[in-house]
Amino acid sequence: MDGIVRLEVDQVSRDLMCELHTLAHVLNALVYTRFGGALLTGAQLSADSTFRVDFDLPGVENNQLRALDDDLNEVIRQDLPVRTSYMQYDEARNIAGLFRSKSVAPTPSWDDTVRIVEIVGLDRQACGGTHLVSTERARTSRILKVDNKGRQNRRVKVQVGEA
């Protein structure tokens, strides 16, 4: 059956998701580099301008994660560009650090490529999500809390903008 499909994007919601997703990448990069390649075990972006990310971090104290507040905001101030490119999926799988989730990975496109998102000078990983064009487009953020979710998992909740 042929027909017309009409789509309307809620731009305010999309802009918020771009901001939250980009900042989740920033926090992921900080954790990955500071804590020996710690992998992401879960994430959630919320309409209340918060996001949470879960990491496989046995032996890391919660206060070590809370201390990333200043670094997160410094990356925002640095106005790092966010770029995308594509790479052959098999090639990407062979580069350490391009796939950061413990259990989920972007699937290859029809042409067997995967999208690579780079926050220049900070982070580079496979991702199909939506992002800001630079870190300066994000609002100041703060880590609200860090919870233990089992022996190894740490959940970091972040508030973006004014609480």
N, C-alpha and C positions, 0 to 999 in steps of 0.2 A: 504494500500500500504506500503510495506517494503522498506527501503532504508537507506542510510547512511547520517547522519547529521554531518557536520563538524562545529565546534565552535572554534572561536579564541577569547581569552580575551585580550583586550587592557590593559596590565598590568600597564602602566603609569596612565591611567585614573582610573583604579580600585584602585590603591594605593592612588591617590588623594581623591577619594570618601571615602575610609576608614579613611583617616586623617580628612577630613571635618566632616564626620559623628561622629567620636569619639569626636572631639572638640565641636560639637553641643551638645553631651551628657554632656560634662563637663560644658558648659555654662548653659544648662538646669538644671543641678544639683545645680549650684551656685544660680541661680534664684529661684529654687524651695525651697531651704533651707533658703535663705535670705528673701524671700518675701512671707512667709506664705503659701507655697504649690501652688504657681502660676502655672497654667496649660499652656501648649503649645497650640497655636491656628494655627500654620502653620510653615513650614520650607522649605528651598530650598538650595540645594548644587549646586555650579556653577563651570564650567570648568576653570574660571579665578581665582581659588584659594580663592574664597570667599564663605561664606554661610550666610544665614539670618535665624533667628528664631523669631517668633512672640509669644508674651505672653499675657495672660489675666492679666493685671496689673493696675487696677484702683487705682489712688492715688499715684502711684510711679512716682517720677520725673526722667526725662531722664538722668540727671547727676548721679543718683544713679546707673543706669545701666552702664553708661560709666566707672564708678569707678571699675567695675569688671575686667578691663584689667590686673592688676597686679595679681589678684587671678587666672585668666585663665592661665597665664604664669607660675605661681607658681605650678599649678597642672601638667603642662607639665614637669617642672624641677623635680618634685617628682618621676617621673617614676613609676606611679601606674599601676599595672597589670590590664589587661582587661580580664575577664573570662566569659564564658557562661555556662549555665545549663538549665535544663528543669523542668517545674513544671506543675502540673495539672491545667488546665485553670480556673476552678471554685475556686480552692485554691488561685491562683494568683489574681483573681478578688476581693478576700476578704482581700487582704493585701494593706493597704493604701500606695499610692505612686508608686506602680508597673506600673500603667497605668497613663501616664502623659499628654496625649493629650486630649483636651477638646472634640474633635469630632471623632478621629480615634484611633482604637486599633488594635493590631495584632490579627489575627484570630487564633483559635486553629488549631493545626496540626491534621492529620488523627487519631492520638491516644489521642486526646483531651488534648494535652500539649501545652504550650507556652514557647518560648525561653526567658530566662532571661539573660540580659547582666549586668555585674557588673564591675564597675571601683572600685577596692578594696579600701575601706575606704572613698569613695566619693559618689557613685551612684549605684543604683540597680533598673532596670526597664525592663519591657517586651519590646522586640525589635527584629525584624527579619532582621535588616540591617547588613552591613559589617563594621568591626571595626579594629583598630590597636591592636597589642598584648599588648602594654603599652603606657602610655601617653607620655613618652619620645621620642617615634618615631615621634611625631608631631613637626612641626616647631613653632617657636615663632609666636604669633598672636596678633592682635590688633583690638579693636573695632573701626570701621570706623565711624559709625553713629548710632544714635537712633532716630527713627521717631515715632510720634503718628499716629496710624492707627485707628481712631475712638476714642470714649471716653475711652475705656478700654484697647485697644490693643496697645502694644509697639513692634516695629520691631527693632531688633538689627542686624546690619550687621557687619561681622567680616572678616578681611583679614588675611589669613594664609601665613606665610613666607614673603619674601621681596615684597613690593608693586611695 
